[in-house]
Amino acid sequence: MNYEEVINYLYNTTPMFQKIGNKAYKEGMENSFLIDKHLDHPHRKYQTIHVAGTNGKGSTSHLLASILQEAGYKVGLYTSPHLLDFRERIRINGELIEKEYVVNFIKKNKLFFESIQPSFFEATTGMAFAYFAHKKIDIALIEVGLGGRLDCTNIITPILSIITNISFDHTNLLGNSLPEIAGEKAGIIKENIPIVIGESHPETEPVFRNKAEELQNNSIFFVEEIKPILDSKLLPSGYWEFETKKYSELIDELGGFAQEKNAATILVAIDLLSQQLNIPSKAVYKGFRFVIENTGLLGRWQRIQYDPEIILDTAHNTKGIEYVVKQLASKRYDKLHIVFGMVNDKDISSVLEQLPKNATYYFTQASIPRALPADELAGLARNFGLKGNSYPNVKEAFLTAKYETDKKDLIFVGGSTFIVADALSFIQELKQ
């Protein structure tokens, strides 16, 4: 088997949430423990940080990885989903896992996997943990795939846990209320392990406090109580500048409105990690400033062109879209063009009712089975006063938007991680 054959094997024989959604979800952690035992518990051979949350866990994981990398550590980073290349999920100091390792790992473990029939995420989590051990890393940032309590990453014993925030997403799997969803996320809280809560609500805070109390964990830190950021402003460059209790003129390369809360969470996490790791101030400054270069992060309020300005963002649920809409309202442009698509298991109406009505829409669908058909999305959108045509794929929608746009207009591409993935893939083809 070569690399392409191995990737096709993974996609076609292990149920993949990215492609088919809820049908790929396997409740329970039996397979996770079986895989961990089979691989000789690789995650015990390095330190880990566990990151959960509805939104922001990807940005938080990448930023922390960047800071620790600048501090001189060999840092593993395990995130999902990927945008262009499967190997984006598993990185060390920004470098993608080698194709050769992916091939050899599947060849070596193929018969075992076939005997237990893991999900795609269970198999790739095992691969990530084994790869990090093989490469003798110092520490890994491990992003939760879904929820927390029953997520297959929850076999680790980290030195720090982080829950970025709680909002409505995957309600059919995690619960229909904020306390129910918080209960699933709180499943990563462990005895004697510090836990940082980035954002909480009156409904969710007691859930976290009760879980910590149940485990006799006195090290629970609420970022909104600590308030590490004293002042913030968005620079003309699109970067954030923060004045904090410890760092003056801290520049954050990630310019999305949501990043202000992510940065505050990271600053509290860094204070706690500094009790166990050597993290000089220089590493914090450089980690924030060069996060994209250090980690390869894509799709977070990513500007790919000026004149006209084109921005992509992977926000895909109600809370994420709320930040996007606020940021679009703060921009200056003559006309707003939005290339938009969603997957069929989201709260579509709650997203559509937030979207600006003063835009021209190009409704489309990503190249995955979960994609909501473009015509169906356009029909739903009309109920909310959103006007535009539908297009069968992202390439056609994007090219039409570009053709109809003047230099002082703005094009936004989003609604789904997979819309952004298809757009980036097409843009990459143009550059080759």
Residue pairs with C-beta under 8 A, 6 or more apart in sequence:
1 9
1 103
1 106
1 107
2 103
3 99
3 100
3 102
3 103
6 102
6 103
6 106
6 107
7 86
7 102
9 106
9 110
10 16
10 86
10 106
10 120
10 123
10 124
11 19
11 120
13 114
14 113
14 117
14 118
14 119
14 120
14 122
14 123
15 23
15 24
15 26
15 119
15 120
16 24
16 119
16 120
16 121
17 24
17 25
17 119
17 120
17 121
17 145
17 146
18 80
18 81
18 120
18 368
18 370
18 418
19 368
19 369
19 370
20 369
20 370
21 343
21 344
21 345
21 369
21 370
22 172
22 173
22 345
24 119
24 120
24 121
25 119
25 146
25 173
26 118
26 119
26 122
27 150
28 150
29 150
29 152
29 154
29 155
31 116
31 118
31 119
31 122
31 152
32 122
32 125
32 152
32 154
32 155
33 155
34 116
35 116
35 118
35 122
35 123
35 125
35 126
36 42
36 43
36 126
36 129
36 155
38 109
38 112
38 126
39 109
39 126
39 129
39 130
42 129
42 130
42 132
42 133
42 134
43 129
43 132
43 133
43 140
43 155
43 156
44 157
45 132
45 133
45 136
46 76
46 132
46 133
46 136
46 137
46 138
46 139
46 140
47 138
47 139
47 140
47 158
47 159
48 139
48 140
48 141
48 142
48 156
48 157
48 158
48 159
49 64
49 139
49 140
49 141
49 142
49 158
49 159
49 160
49 161
49 162
49 269
49 273
50 142
50 144
50 153
50 154
50 156
50 158
50 160
50 161
50 162
50 188
51 57
51 60
51 61
51 64
51 141
51 142
51 143
51 144
51 161
51 162
51 164
52 143
52 144
52 147
52 148
52 151
52 161
52 162
52 163
52 164
52 185
52 188
53 60
53 144
53 162
53 163
53 164
53 165
53 166
53 185
53 198
54 164
54 165
54 166
54 167
54 168
54 169
54 181
54 185
54 317
54 319
55 164
55 165
55 167
55 169
55 258
55 315
55 317
55 319
55 320
56 164
56 165
56 198
56 258
56 261
56 262
56 265
57 143
57 144
57 162
57 164
58 79
58 143
58 297
58 300
58 314
59 254
59 256
59 258
59 259
59 262
59 297
59 300
60 162
60 164
60 198
60 262
60 265
60 266
60 269
61 77
61 79
61 141
61 142
61 143
62 77
62 79
62 141
62 291
62 295
62 297
63 252
63 254
63 262
63 263
63 266
63 287
63 288
63 291
64 141
64 266
64 269
64 270
64 287
65 75
65 77
65 91
65 141
65 294
65 295
66 286
66 287
66 288
66 290
66 291
66 294
66 295
67 266
67 270
67 279
67 283
67 284
67 286
67 287
67 288
68 75
68 138
68 139
68 141
68 273
68 277
68 279
68 283
68 287
69 75
69 93
69 94
69 287
69 294
69 295
70 282
70 283
70 284
70 286
70 287
70 290
70 294
71 277
71 278
71 279
71 280
71 283
71 287
72 278
72 283
73 138
73 139
73 277
74 92
74 93
74 135
74 136
74 137
74 138
74 139
75 92
75 93
75 137
75 138
75 139
75 140
75 141
76 90
76 91
76 92
76 128
76 131
76 132
76 135
76 137
76 139
76 140
76 141
77 90
77 91
77 92
77 94
77 140
77 141
77 295
78 89
78 90
78 125
78 128
78 129
78 132
78 140
78 141
78 142
78 143
78 153
79 88
79 89
79 141
79 143
80 89
80 121
80 124
80 143
80 145
81 89
81 417
81 418
81 421
82 88
82 89
82 421
83 298
83 299
83 314
83 417
83 420
83 421
83 424
83 425
84 298
84 421
84 424
84 425
84 428
85 96
86 102
87 96
87 97
87 99
87 102
88 96
88 296
88 298
89 97
89 124
89 128
90 96
90 97
90 124
90 127
90 128
90 131
91 97
91 295
91 296
92 131
92 132
92 135
92 137
93 294
94 293
94 294
94 295
94 296
96 296
97 127
97 128
97 131
101 131
101 134
102 127
105 127
105 130
105 131
106 113
106 127
109 126
113 123
118 126
119 152
121 145
121 146
121 152
122 152
125 145
125 152
125 153
128 140
132 140
139 159
139 277
142 153
142 156
142 158
143 153
144 151
144 153
144 154
144 185
144 188
145 151
145 152
145 153
146 170
146 173
146 174
147 170
147 173
147 174
147 184
147 185
147 187
148 154
148 163
148 184
148 185
148 186
148 187
148 188
149 183
149 184
149 185
149 186
149 187
149 188
150 184
150 187
151 187
151 188
154 187
154 188
157 190
157 193
158 190
158 193
159 193
159 194
159 273
159 276
160 193
160 194
160 195
160 196
160 269
160 272
160 273
161 188
161 189
161 190
161 193
161 194
161 195
161 196
162 195
162 196
162 198
162 265
162 269
163 185
163 186
163 188
163 195
163 196
163 197
163 198
163 208
164 198
164 199
164 261
164 262
164 265
165 198
165 199
165 200
165 261
165 319
166 178
166 181
166 182
166 185
166 199
166 200
166 201
166 204
167 178
167 181
167 317
167 318
167 319
168 178
168 181
168 317
168 318
168 319
168 347
168 350
169 181
169 317
169 318
169 346
169 347
170 345
171 181
171 347
172 345
174 180
174 181
174 184
175 181
175 183
175 184
177 203
178 201
178 203
178 204
179 203
179 204
179 206
179 207
181 204
182 203
182 204
182 207
182 208
183 207
183 211
186 207
186 208
186 211
188 195
189 195
189 208
189 211
189 212
189 215
189 217
189 220
190 215
190 217
191 215
191 216
191 217
192 217
192 219
193 217
193 219
194 219
194 220
194 221
194 272
195 208
195 212
195 217
195 219
195 220
195 221
196 221
196 223
196 265
196 268
196 269
196 272
197 205
197 208
197 220
197 221
197 222
197 223
198 223
198 261
198 262
198 264
198 265
199 223
199 224
199 261
199 265
200 208
200 222
200 224
205 222
208 220
209 220
212 218
212 219
212 220
219 272
221 268
221 272
223 261
223 264
223 265
223 268
226 268
227 264
228 244
228 245
228 246
228 264
228 267
228 268
228 271
229 242
229 243
229 244
229 260
229 263
229 264
229 267
230 243
230 244
230 245
231 242
231 243
232 240
232 241
232 242
232 243
232 260
233 240
233 241
234 240
234 241
234 255
234 330
235 241
235 251
237 255
238 255
238 301
238 303
239 251
239 252
239 253
239 254
239 255
240 251
240 252
240 254
240 255
240 259
240 260
240 263
241 249
241 250
241 251
241 252
242 249
242 250
242 251
242 252
242 260
242 263
243 249
243 250
244 250
244 267
246 267
246 271
246 281
247 267
247 281
247 284
247 285
250 263
250 284
250 285
250 288
251 285
251 288
251 289
252 259
252 263
252 288
252 289
252 291
253 288
253 289
253 290
253 291
253 292
254 262
254 291
254 292
254 297
254 300
254 301
255 301
256 300
256 301
256 313
256 323
256 324
256 327
257 301
257 323
257 324
257 326
257 327
258 315
258 320
258 323
259 300
259 301
263 288
270 279
270 284
273 279
287 294
291 297
292 298
298 420
298 424
299 312
299 313
299 314
299 417
299 420
299 421
299 424
300 313
300 314
301 311
301 313
301 327
302 311
302 312
302 313
303 309
303 310
303 311
304 310
304 311
304 312
304 427
307 407
307 408
308 333
308 402
308 405
308 406
308 407
308 408
308 409
308 410
308 411
309 331
309 333
309 409
309 410
309 411
310 402
310 410
310 411
310 412
310 413
311 410
311 411
311 412
311 413
312 412
312 413
312 414
312 420
312 423
312 424
313 324
313 412
313 413
313 414
313 420
314 320
314 414
314 416
314 417
314 420
315 321
315 323
315 324
315 414
316 342
316 343
316 346
316 414
316 415
316 416
316 417
317 346
317 347
317 351
318 347
318 350
318 351
318 354
321 351
321 354
321 355
321 415
322 354
324 412
324 414
325 354
325 355
325 356
328 336
328 356
328 410
328 412
329 356
331 410
333 408
333 409
333 410
334 406
334 408
334 409
335 359
335 360
335 405
335 406
335 409
335 410
336 356
336 358
336 359
336 360
336 409
336 410
336 412
337 359
337 360
337 362
337 401
337 404
337 405
337 409
337 410
337 411
337 412
338 355
338 356
338 359
338 360
338 361
338 362
338 388
338 411
338 412
338 413
338 414
339 362
339 364
339 394
339 397
339 398
339 401
339 411
339 412
339 413
339 414
339 419
339 423
340 355
340 361
340 362
340 363
340 364
340 377
340 413
340 414
340 415
340 419
341 363
341 364
341 365
341 366
341 371
341 372
341 374
341 377
341 394
341 397
341 415
341 416
341 418
341 419
342 348
342 351
342 371
342 372
342 377
342 415
342 416
342 419
343 366
343 368
343 370
343 371
343 372
343 416
343 418
344 370
344 371
344 372
345 370
346 416
348 372
348 377
348 380
349 380
349 384
351 415
352 380
352 381
352 383
352 384
352 386
353 384
355 381
355 384
355 386
357 384
357 385
357 386
357 387
359 386
359 388
360 387
360 388
360 401
360 404
361 378
361 381
361 386
361 387
361 388
361 389
362 388
362 389
362 391
362 397
362 398
362 400
362 401
363 374
363 375
363 377
363 378
363 381
363 388
363 389
363 390
363 391
363 397
364 374
364 390
364 391
364 392
364 393
364 394
364 396
364 397
364 419
365 371
365 372
365 373
365 374
365 377
365 392
365 393
365 394
366 394
366 416
366 418
366 419
366 421
366 422
367 393
367 394
367 418
367 422
368 418
370 418
371 416
371 418
374 390
374 391
374 392
374 397
375 390
377 390
378 388
378 389
378 390
381 388
389 400
391 397
391 400
393 422
394 413
394 419
394 422
394 423
394 426
395 422
395 426
398 413
398 423
398 426
401 411
402 411
405 411
413 419
413 420
413 423
414 420
